[in-house]
C-alpha cells in the first residue's frame, strides 16, 4: 500500500472513522501482461519410424489481443544424435502460424534453423513446427529441439496499428523425437540338389526376408553371389514369389573366380513384423557344357 488513505476503517460501535497514520506492508502479486500469449501443447517426447510424415516438434497456440506482426523466426536450436546435418534426417521442415506455412531457410545445419517470412496474428491461432522423416534414414538416434519459442525468437514482433514493440507472455517448448532403427534378416532354407546337364528349373535357393522391428521395409532389389563353375557363365536365373509366379530374372556374370548375379529388380514388396516375404530362385537350365 502506497498511501495512508489506502486503508479506511471505522470504530465498530460508534462508526467514527479511525485515523491511519502509516502504510502497513501487505503481500502483493506481480502481474505480467502482454497482448501476445504463447500456449504450449507440446508432448515431451515421441518415437517415430523412418518415413513418418508431419512429425510435430512444437505444438501450441498463439493468442493475440490485437493485430500483431511477426517476422522471421530465428535461432530454433536443436540436438542431433548421431551428429549429422538436419538434411540427412528430414525431407522438409515447416512452421505453421495460423493458416500461414513457412519452410525452413536451410536444412544444411546440425545446430539451429530459421524460418524467413512474415505473418499477422489476431485472436487464437495454431503454432506448429513439423517435418517429414526421411524414409531411407537408418541411423536411429534422436532429434531434439531445445529452444523454447517466444517473441525473443522473432526478429520482429510489433503492433500493426503503430509499429511499436509487442509485449508477450509464455513460451512453447520443443520435443524429442527418437527415430526407430530397422532390421532385415535373410535366411536360405534350400537343400542340396543333384542336377544333370540340360536340367531345367533347378531350385538353387529358398529365401525368406523378415524383420522384427515396427518399421515396414520396402524391398525392391537384391543381388546374390553363387558358387558354381565358370561354365555357368551367362546362365539365366529366375526369381519366383511364394505363389510360384516369376517376378524377376538375372544373369550369372564372371568376376575372377566368382559367379555373381545381376540384381533382381521388382516392384517394391513390403516386409513387416510377422509378415515375412519368401522367394524361390531357380536356374533356368543347367548348361550342356558343365565342367564339375
C-alpha positions as CSV (number, residue, x, y, z in Angstrom):
1,X,0.0,0.0,0.0
2,X,1.4,3.3,-1.0
3,X,-0.7,5.9,0.9
4,X,-2.3,6.1,4.4
5,X,-5.6,6.8,2.7
6,X,-5.5,3.4,1.0
7,X,-6.8,2.0,4.3
8,X,-10.2,3.2,5.6
9,X,-11.5,1.9,9.0
10,X,-14.3,2.8,11.4
11,X,-15.0,2.1,15.1
12,X,-17.4,-0.8,15.4
13,X,-19.9,0.7,17.8
14,X,-19.8,4.4,17.0
15,X,-18.9,4.3,13.3
16,X,-16.3,7.0,13.9
17,X,-13.5,7.0,11.4
18,X,-10.2,5.7,12.7
19,X,-7.2,7.7,11.7
20,X,-4.5,5.6,10.0
21,X,-1.0,7.1,10.4
22,X,1.1,4.6,8.5
23,X,1.1,2.3,5.4
24,X,1.4,-1.3,6.5
25,X,3.2,-3.8,4.3
26,X,1.0,-6.5,2.8
27,X,1.5,-9.4,0.4
28,X,1.4,-8.5,-3.2
29,X,1.4,-10.2,-6.6
30,X,3.3,-9.1,-9.7
31,X,1.2,-9.4,-12.8
32,X,2.9,-9.9,-16.1
33,X,0.9,-8.9,-19.1
34,X,1.1,-8.7,-22.8
35,X,-1.0,-8.7,-25.9
36,X,0.5,-11.9,-27.2
37,X,0.5,-15.2,-25.3
38,X,2.3,-18.4,-26.2
39,X,0.3,-21.5,-25.1
40,X,2.1,-24.9,-25.2
41,X,0.5,-28.2,-26.1
42,X,3.8,-30.0,-26.9
43,X,4.2,-33.6,-25.6
44,X,7.6,-34.2,-24.1
45,X,8.8,-36.9,-26.4
46,X,7.7,-39.4,-29.0
47,X,9.1,-42.3,-31.1
48,X,8.8,-42.3,-34.9
49,X,9.7,-44.5,-37.8
50,X,11.7,-43.5,-40.9
51,X,9.3,-42.1,-43.4
52,X,7.0,-40.7,-40.8
53,X,5.1,-37.6,-42.1
54,X,4.2,-34.3,-40.4
55,X,6.0,-35.1,-37.2
56,X,5.2,-32.3,-34.8
57,X,8.3,-31.0,-32.9
58,X,6.4,-28.0,-31.5
59,X,2.7,-27.7,-30.9
60,X,0.6,-24.9,-29.3
61,X,-1.3,-21.7,-30.0
62,X,-0.7,-18.0,-30.1
63,X,-3.3,-15.7,-28.7
64,X,-3.1,-12.0,-29.7
65,X,-5.4,-9.5,-28.1
66,X,-4.9,-7.1,-31.1
67,X,-3.4,-7.4,-34.5
68,X,0.3,-8.2,-34.4
69,X,3.0,-8.7,-37.0
70,X,5.6,-11.5,-36.6
71,X,8.6,-11.7,-38.9
72,X,11.4,-14.3,-39.3
73,X,11.6,-17.0,-36.6
74,X,15.3,-17.5,-35.9
75,X,17.7,-19.5,-33.7
76,X,15.5,-22.5,-33.2
77,X,18.2,-24.7,-31.7
78,X,18.4,-28.5,-31.9
79,X,20.4,-31.5,-31.0
80,X,21.0,-34.5,-33.4
81,X,22.4,-37.8,-32.3
82,X,24.3,-39.2,-34.1
83,X,25.6,-35.8,-35.1
84,X,24.7,-35.1,-38.8
85,X,23.1,-32.4,-40.9
86,X,19.4,-32.0,-40.5
87,X,19.1,-32.6,-44.2
88,X,20.2,-36.2,-43.6
89,X,17.3,-36.8,-41.3
90,X,14.4,-34.7,-42.6
91,X,13.0,-34.2,-46.1
92,X,11.5,-30.8,-45.0
93,X,10.7,-28.7,-42.0
94,X,7.9,-26.1,-41.7
95,X,6.4,-23.7,-39.2
96,X,2.7,-23.1,-39.3
97,X,1.3,-19.9,-37.7
98,X,-2.5,-19.7,-38.2
99,X,-3.1,-20.5,-41.9
100,X,0.4,-19.4,-43.0
101,X,3.1,-22.1,-43.6
102,X,6.8,-21.2,-43.9
103,X,9.6,-23.6,-44.8
104,X,13.0,-23.7,-43.1
105,X,15.6,-21.5,-44.8
106,X,18.0,-24.4,-45.0
107,X,18.4,-27.9,-43.6
108,X,22.2,-28.0,-44.1
109,X,22.7,-27.5,-40.4
110,X,23.0,-29.5,-37.2
111,X,22.6,-26.8,-34.6
112,X,19.7,-24.4,-35.4
113,X,17.2,-23.4,-38.1
114,X,15.4,-20.3,-39.2
115,X,12.1,-19.6,-41.0
116,X,12.1,-16.4,-43.1
117,X,8.6,-14.9,-43.6
118,X,6.1,-12.6,-42.1
119,X,2.7,-13.4,-40.6
120,X,-0.1,-11.4,-39.0
121,X,-1.8,-12.7,-35.9
122,X,-5.1,-11.7,-34.3
123,X,-7.1,-13.9,-31.9
124,X,-6.0,-17.5,-31.2
125,X,-4.2,-19.4,-33.9
126,X,-2.3,-22.7,-34.1
127,X,1.5,-22.7,-33.8
128,X,3.2,-25.9,-35.1
129,X,6.7,-26.8,-36.3
130,X,6.6,-30.1,-38.2
131,X,8.6,-32.1,-40.7
132,X,8.9,-35.4,-42.6
133,X,11.5,-38.0,-41.5
134,X,13.5,-39.4,-44.5
135,X,12.3,-42.9,-45.4
136,X,15.9,-44.0,-46.0
137,X,17.3,-42.8,-42.7
138,X,18.6,-45.8,-40.9
139,X,21.0,-44.5,-38.3
140,X,18.4,-44.2,-35.5
141,X,19.2,-41.9,-32.6
142,X,17.1,-38.9,-31.8
143,X,16.3,-35.3,-32.9
144,X,15.5,-32.8,-30.2
145,X,14.5,-29.2,-30.5
146,X,15.9,-27.5,-27.4
147,X,14.7,-23.9,-27.9
148,X,11.6,-22.6,-26.2
149,X,9.7,-20.3,-28.6
150,X,8.7,-16.8,-27.5
151,X,8.9,-13.3,-29.0
152,X,12.6,-13.4,-28.5
153,X,13.0,-15.8,-31.4
154,X,11.2,-13.4,-33.8
155,X,13.2,-10.7,-35.5
156,X,10.0,-8.6,-35.4
157,X,7.0,-8.7,-33.0
158,X,5.1,-5.4,-33.4
159,X,1.7,-4.0,-33.3
160,X,0.2,-3.4,-36.8
161,X,-1.5,-0.3,-35.6
162,X,1.5,1.8,-34.6
163,X,4.6,-0.5,-35.3
164,X,5.6,-0.5,-31.6
165,X,7.2,-3.5,-29.9
166,X,4.6,-6.0,-28.6
167,X,4.9,-7.5,-25.1
168,X,4.2,-11.2,-24.6
169,X,4.0,-13.9,-22.0
170,X,4.5,-17.7,-22.1
171,X,6.5,-19.9,-24.4
172,X,6.2,-23.1,-26.4
173,X,8.9,-25.8,-25.9
174,X,10.2,-28.4,-28.3
175,X,10.1,-32.1,-28.1
176,X,12.5,-35.0,-28.5
177,X,11.8,-37.5,-31.4
178,X,13.5,-40.8,-31.1
179,X,13.9,-42.5,-34.5
180,X,13.5,-46.2,-34.7
181,X,16.0,-48.4,-36.5
182,X,15.0,-51.1,-38.9
183,X,16.5,-54.6,-39.3
184,X,16.2,-57.1,-42.1
185,X,17.2,-60.7,-41.9
186,X,17.7,-63.2,-44.7
187,X,17.7,-67.0,-44.5
188,X,18.1,-69.6,-47.2
189,X,16.4,-73.0,-46.5
190,X,17.2,-74.7,-49.8
191,X,18.6,-78.2,-49.7
192,X,21.4,-79.6,-51.9
193,X,20.2,-81.0,-55.2
194,X,21.7,-83.1,-57.9
195,X,21.3,-81.9,-61.4
196,X,22.4,-83.1,-64.8
197,X,23.3,-81.3,-68.0
198,X,20.3,-79.7,-69.6
199,X,18.0,-79.9,-66.5
200,X,15.6,-77.1,-66.2
201,X,14.1,-75.1,-63.4
202,X,16.7,-76.3,-60.8
203,X,16.0,-74.8,-57.4
204,X,19.1,-73.2,-56.0
205,X,17.7,-71.0,-53.2
206,X,14.7,-70.6,-50.9
207,X,14.9,-67.2,-49.4
208,X,13.0,-65.5,-46.6
209,X,13.2,-61.8,-45.8
210,X,11.9,-60.9,-42.3
211,X,12.0,-58.1,-39.7
212,X,11.2,-57.9,-36.0
213,X,11.1,-54.1,-35.9
214,X,7.9,-51.9,-36.2
215,X,9.2,-50.4,-39.4
216,X,7.8,-51.6,-42.7
217,X,10.7,-52.2,-45.2
218,X,10.2,-51.9,-49.0
219,X,12.2,-54.5,-50.8
220,X,12.8,-53.6,-54.5
221,X,16.1,-55.2,-55.5
222,X,18.8,-57.5,-54.2
223,X,21.8,-59.4,-55.6
224,X,23.3,-62.9,-54.9
225,X,26.7,-64.5,-55.2
226,X,26.6,-68.0,-56.5
227,X,29.3,-70.6,-56.1
228,X,29.3,-72.5,-59.4
229,X,31.8,-73.4,-62.1
230,X,32.7,-70.8,-64.7
231,X,30.9,-72.9,-67.3
232,X,27.6,-71.5,-65.8
233,X,28.6,-68.0,-67.1
234,X,25.7,-66.2,-68.8
235,X,23.1,-68.7,-67.4
236,X,19.8,-67.2,-66.6
237,X,18.3,-67.4,-63.1
238,X,14.6,-66.6,-62.3
239,X,13.1,-65.3,-59.1
240,X,9.6,-66.7,-58.1
241,X,7.3,-65.4,-55.4
242,X,5.8,-67.8,-52.8
243,X,2.8,-68.5,-55.1
244,X,5.2,-69.6,-57.9
245,X,4.9,-66.5,-60.1
246,X,8.0,-65.4,-61.9
247,X,8.7,-61.8,-60.9
248,X,12.3,-61.1,-62.0
249,X,15.3,-62.7,-63.7
250,X,19.1,-62.2,-63.7
251,X,22.2,-63.5,-65.4
252,X,25.3,-65.1,-63.9
253,X,28.4,-63.0,-64.5
254,X,32.0,-63.9,-64.0
255,X,34.2,-61.8,-61.8
256,X,37.5,-63.5,-61.3
257,X,36.7,-67.0,-60.0
258,X,33.3,-65.9,-58.5
259,X,29.9,-66.0,-60.2
260,X,27.6,-63.1,-59.3
261,X,24.1,-62.4,-60.4
262,X,22.7,-59.2,-61.8
263,X,20.4,-57.7,-59.3
264,X,16.8,-58.9,-59.1
265,X,14.6,-55.9,-59.5
266,X,10.8,-55.8,-58.8
267,X,8.0,-53.5,-57.7
268,X,8.5,-52.7,-54.0
269,X,7.4,-55.5,-51.7
270,X,6.5,-54.8,-48.1
271,X,8.4,-56.7,-45.4
272,X,6.8,-56.1,-41.9
273,X,6.8,-57.7,-38.5
274,X,5.0,-61.0,-38.7
275,X,4.8,-60.8,-42.5
276,X,8.0,-62.2,-44.0
277,X,8.5,-62.4,-47.8
278,X,9.5,-65.6,-49.4
279,X,11.2,-66.3,-52.7
280,X,12.4,-69.3,-54.7
281,X,15.4,-68.9,-57.0
282,X,15.7,-71.3,-59.9
283,X,18.4,-71.9,-62.5
284,X,16.5,-71.9,-65.9
285,X,18.7,-74.6,-67.3
286,X,21.9,-76.4,-66.4
287,X,24.4,-75.8,-69.2
288,X,25.2,-78.7,-71.5
289,X,28.9,-77.9,-71.1
290,X,29.2,-78.2,-67.3
291,X,32.7,-78.8,-66.0
292,X,32.5,-80.1,-62.5
